[in-house]
Amino acid sequence: MATKPTAKPRKGTAKKPVVAKRAYLSKDLRRQTLLEVAAQIVETDGWAGLNMSALAERGGTSRQLIYQHFPSMEKLLADTAWHIFMEVAKGTTDSVAANPGNLTEAIKAAEAFSLDLPVGRGDALWQLIAGTAGSTPELEEIRQGIRKLISGIWTPVVRKALDMNEADARAYAWMSILAFWGMRQLVRDGELSRTRGVKLFNGFMERVVKS
């Protein structure tokens, strides 16, 4: 019995490969995604490594799209700085809220969160706090904004614990924050172990509270 020849597909009828559509991101979500990529660039390459081209390449997009979200380098730096800082601000706020009226325990909770940050991100944040991230007016304004915000979180707790007026409590709060980051740098540079650094800093703060 003769077999029928296999029918050849007619010209032009071959199926085209299906190309997966690129996932759609809303404008806000895309912006947040780019900010996280920018934070990762700073984490690995420092503030000097962040620019429009690096963000476009690392984010898998075009410079044109980057400029739609960040019209200038100053805007990109400022928004990335706040993106990095707000993660720590939230952790600090949660630590204070979880230990109402107990300054010592609130400090311990906050320091654990900050010390657990990736090394590069912690370095980037320290540079913002210390004012060494850059010399632009925008970054200087951010530094002062960070000081105002983080001091504002701690001032009520310090004021209550040490029975101070608000201005003195705000000053004590900021000096204590700088002392913590100084300890973090000693641990970062290998001059102290984390355990030793935390013990010394907590002892220092306990003396402040009891004085």
N, C-alpha and C positions, 0 to 999 in steps of 0.2 A: 504494500500500500504506500503510495507516494506521500511524502510529507510536504506540507505547505511551506513555502519559503517564508522565513521570518520577515514580517513587514518592517521596512525601514522607516524611521520617523521622517515625516515630510520636512523639507527644508524650512527652517524658521520656527519649528514647533518645539525645539529642545528647551527644557526647563532651565531657567536662570537660577544660579545659586542665591539663596536667601541671605541677605545682608542684615545682620542684627542692627536694630536701631539703637543709636546712642541714648543712654538713659537721660531722661529729661530732669533737670534740676531747676527748681524755682530760683529766682534771682537771689533771694535771701539765703537759700541753702547753698547755692554756688559760691556766694560771697563768703559764707562761713567756712566752706570747704577750702577756698583759697587762703583764708586767714590761717587755717590750721597748717596748710602746706608752707605758708610764709613762716610760721612759728617753728616748723621743723627745719627750715633752712637756717634760721637764726640759731637753732639748737645745735646744728652740726657745723655751720660755717661762721657763726658769729654775726653781729649786726652788719658788718662790712660786706658779708656775702649776700645780703638781701637786696635785690634789684628787680626791675620789671622783667628782664630777660630770664633771670634765674627762676622767678615765680612762674612764668609762662612755660618754661621747659619742664620744671618739676611738676607743675600742675597739669601738664598735658593739654595746654590750650594756647591761644594766640595772645600776643602782646595787646592786640586791639581789644580783646575781651577784658584783659587785665585793666586797661585804662578805663573801661566802662565802670568798673567797680572802684578803682583807685586812680583818680585823675592826675595825681602827682606822686612823686617819690615821697614827699613829706607826708602825704595822706596815707600811703602804704605803711610807712614806718610807724606813724601814730596809731593806726588801727591795729597793727600787729602787736605793738607794745601793750595796748589795752587788752587785746585778746589774751596775751600771755599773763598779764597781771590779774585779770578778773578770775581766772581759775584759782589763783592763790587767795584772792579776796573772798571768794565763796567758801573755800576751805577754812579760812580764818573766822569768818562769820559763823559758820556751823560749829566750830570749836568753842567759840564764846557762848553761843546759844545753848550748847550741850552742857555747859558748866556755869550756870548762872550764879553770880556772887562768889565764885571761887577762882580767883586770878591765877593761882599756881597751877591748878588742873587745866584751866583754859589754855595757859601757855604751853603746857606739856602736849596737849592735843594738837595745837597749832604747829608746834615745832616738828612734830612727827610728820604731819602732812607736808610741810615745806621741805624737810630733809629727804622725803621719798620722791621728790620731783626728779625727773631725768637730769643728769649732771649739766648738760648743755642748756636746758631750759632754766635751771636754777642760776647758771652763770648769766644768762641773758637778763633774768629778773634782777640779779644783783647789780648788773651794769646800769639798769634803769634806776634803781634805788640810789646807787652811788653817784649817778650823773656821768658815768663814763661810757654810755652807749653811743654818744654822739654830741655834737655841739650845736645842733640846729635849734632854733627857737621852739619848734614843735616838740622836740624831745625834752627840752627844759621845762616846757609847760606841762608835759606828761609827768615828769619827775615830781613837780610840785603837786600835781593832781593826785598822784599815787600817795605822796606823803599825807595829804589832807584826808584822803579816803581811808587809808589803813590806820592812821592815827585816830580817826573818828570812830573806828570799830573798837579800839582799845581804850579810848579816853574814859568812857563811863565806868568801865570795870576798874581801871586804875584809880580813878577819882574816888570810887566807893571803898576800895581796898585800902588806900593810903590816906583817905580823908583830906584830899587836896582840892584847891580851887581848879576850875576847868583848864585855865591856861597852863598851870604847872603840871596837871595830869596829862595834858596833851604833849608837853615837852618830855615828860618821863616816858610816855608811851613810845614816842619816836626814838628816843635814845635807847630804849630797851630793844626796839626792833633792830636798830643798827648793831647793837651788841649781839643779838642772835645771828645776824648775817655775818658778823665778824667771826663768830664761832663756826658758822657753816663754811666760811672760807678756809679756816684752819683745818677743818676736816677734809675739805676739798683738796687742799694742798698736801695732805698727808702728815701734817704736823701734830694732829690729834686723831685718835680713833673716834668713830661716831659715839661710842659708848662713853668715852672720857669727855668728849666735847659736851654732850648732853648733860652729863653729871656736873661738870663745872658750871655750865650756864644755868642749870636749874638751881644749883647752890647759890649762885650769884643773885638770881631773882628772889629766892627765898629770903636772903639777907635784906634785899631791898624792901620786900613786903613786911618783914618783921621789924625793920628799923623805925 
